Amino acid sequence: MLNIFVGLIFVFFKTNFSFWDIGPTFYITNIIGYVLIFFGLNELERTNQPILKAKPYVIIMIAHSMIFFLLNITDHSPLTMGMSTTLEQIIVLAGVALIMAGMFMVFIIIFQLMDGLTSNMNKEVLYNLVTIMILLFILAGIDAFFNFVPTLSTIIMGALLLLEVLFLFCYYNAFVIKNEKLI
């Protein structure tokens, strides 16, 4: 369980509050985080079959993070490409959609991990935190994409970071300190 917890710390790590700050550092920490989560899932494999639903998503995110890490270090990120031709615009939009899907996938993985909790109270608190995190993420994404209020997405990302810390605290309490038994 500790591998999963440390993996989530790496996945949540961001160097600033910008919604689009997804450079090499973001992806290298994601790779480390998802690999740790993968090893944590392997540890639980014998005792918890329902939690294995997260494994395919984690594998996809390891590959996703590696691909976008390579694109970033070779200056081929969809966020830095030109958009002068129709083909470039299509590539950029597809790349941005894949980036957004990858950023959202962490929440799917978290939902799969939380399904292993036996305590309803802990489960409810964690689900509520993740739901609020998803809403903040969507709001930050909409504001960052359309730029309605210039600093709003930064403020929302700061609030999201605080919720991620609170989630990690609650997750740590439920799984590590209390040594919650998994289904």
ZAMARGU-4260 file (C-alpha; in steps of 0.2 Angstrom, whole numbers, plus 5000, padded with zeros to 4 digits):
<rodrens>
0) 5000/5000/5000 | 5014/5012/5003 | 5020/5010/4985 | 5003/5016/4980 | 5003/5031/4992
5) 5020/5036/4986 | 5015/5034/4968 | 5000/5045/4971 | 5012/5059/4978 | 5022/5058/4962
10) 5007/5058/4951 | 5000/5074/4960 | 5017/5083/4960 | 5017/5099/4950 | 5030/5112/4949
15) 5018/5127/4948 | 4999/5131/4947 | 4998/5132/4929 | 4985/5121/4921 | 4996/5118/4905
20) 5012/5116/4914 | 5015/5098/4908 | 5033/5098/4903 | 5047/5084/4906 | 5046/5086/4925
25) 5028/5083/4925 | 5029/5067/4915 | 5045/5060/4923 | 5036/5061/4940 | 5020/5053/4932
30) 5031/5039/4926 | 5039/5036/4943 | 5022/5038/4951 | 5013/5026/4940 | 5027/5013/4941
35) 5026/5013/4960 | 5007/5012/4959 | 5009/4997/4947 | 5021/4988/4960 | 5009/4992/4974
40) 4995/4984/4964 | 5006/4969/4961 | 5009/4967/4980 | 4990/4967/4983 | 4986/4955/4968
45) 4985/4940/4980 | 4974/4947/4993 | 4963/4959/4983 | 4955/4955/4966 | 4944/4970/4964
50) 4958/4982/4965 | 4966/4974/4950 | 4954/4984/4939 | 4965/4998/4940 | 4980/4989/4933
55) 4976/4991/4914 | 4973/5010/4917 | 4990/5011/4926 | 4999/5002/4912 | 4991/5014/4899
60) 4996/5029/4910 | 5014/5023/4911 | 5014/5022/4892 | 5005/5039/4890 | 5018/5047/4901
65) 5033/5040/4892 | 5027/5045/4875 | 5023/5063/4881 | 5039/5064/4890 | 5049/5059/4874
70) 5038/5072/4864 | 5042/5085/4877 | 5061/5082/4878 | 5062/5082/4859 | 5052/5098/4857
75) 5037/5090/4849 | 5024/5093/4862 | 5007/5097/4855 | 5007/5112/4866 | 5022/5120/4858
80) 5018/5115/4840 | 5014/5127/4826 | 4996/5128/4820 | 4999/5135/4803 | 4992/5121/4792
85) 4976/5111/4794 | 4986/5095/4798 | 4996/5103/4812 | 4979/5110/4819 | 4972/5092/4819
90) 4988/5085/4827 | 4988/5098/4840 | 4970/5096/4845 | 4972/5077/4845 | 4987/5079/4856
95) 4978/5091/4868 | 4964/5079/4869 | 4976/5065/4874 | 4985/5076/4886 | 4968/5080/4894
100) 4963/5062/4894 | 4979/5057/4903 | 4977/5071/4916 | 4959/5064/4919 | 4964/5046/4920
105) 4972/5048/4937 | 4954/5050/4944 | 4948/5034/4936 | 4963/5025/4944 | 4959/5033/4961
110) 4941/5027/4960 | 4947/5010/4956 | 4959/5010/4971 | 4946/5016/4982 | 4934/5002/4978
115) 4945/4991/4989 | 4941/5000/5005 | 4929/4991/5017 | 4925/5006/5028 | 4910/5016/5021
120) 4915/5032/5031 | 4932/5032/5024 | 4926/5027/5006 | 4913/5041/5007 | 4925/5055/5012
125) 4938/5049/4999 | 4924/5048/4985 | 4918/5066/4990 | 4936/5073/4989 | 4939/5065/4972
130) 4922/5071/4965 | 4927/5089/4971 | 4944/5087/4963 | 4937/5082/4947 | 4925/5097/4947
135) 4939/5109/4950 | 4950/5100/4937 | 4936/5102/4924 | 4933/5121/4929 | 4952/5124/4928
140) 4953/5116/4911 | 4938/5126/4904 | 4946/5142/4910 | 4963/5138/4904 | 4956/5133/4887
145) 4945/5148/4884 | 4954/5160/4896 | 4938/5168/4903 | 4947/5175/4918 | 4966/5175/4916
150) 4971/5170/4934 | 4956/5159/4938 | 4963/5143/4932 | 4979/5146/4943 | 4968/5149/4958
155) 4958/5133/4955 | 4974/5123/4952 | 4980/5129/4969 | 4964/5124/4977 | 4965/5107/4968
160) 4983/5105/4975 | 4976/5108/4993 | 4963/5095/4990 | 4975/5083/4983 | 4985/5085/4999
165) 4970/5082/5009 | 4965/5067/4999 | 4983/5060/5002 | 4981/5063/5021 | 4964/5054/5021
170) 4970/5040/5010 | 4986/5037/5021 | 4975/5037/5036 | 4963/5024/5029 | 4976/5012/5021
175) 4992/5014/5030 | 4989/5020/5048 | 4973/5011/5051 | 4980/4996/5040 | 4962/4995/5033
180) 4958/4978/5027 | 4955/4977/5008 | 4941/4966/5001
</rodrens>
